[in-house]
């Protein structure tokens, strides 16, 4: 009976470890990071009609810098 509990504990711990490593590997893949950053900053790239071209250029520069920071590109 004791060995059965130990085996269950080892199986559960191994399964949780495997699932967490798989999740983190998938979550931190470059494709998923790019998707998250694109969705996060997509709203920054929409041009409101009342924005001047100079102000719009500044907004784009800020959004571009924030996007690069999100992608962890210096």
ABEGO torsion letter per residue (X at the ends): XAAAAAAAAAAAAAAAAAAAAAAAAAAABAAAAAAAAAAAAAAAABBBAABBAAAAAAAAAAAAAAAAAAAGBX
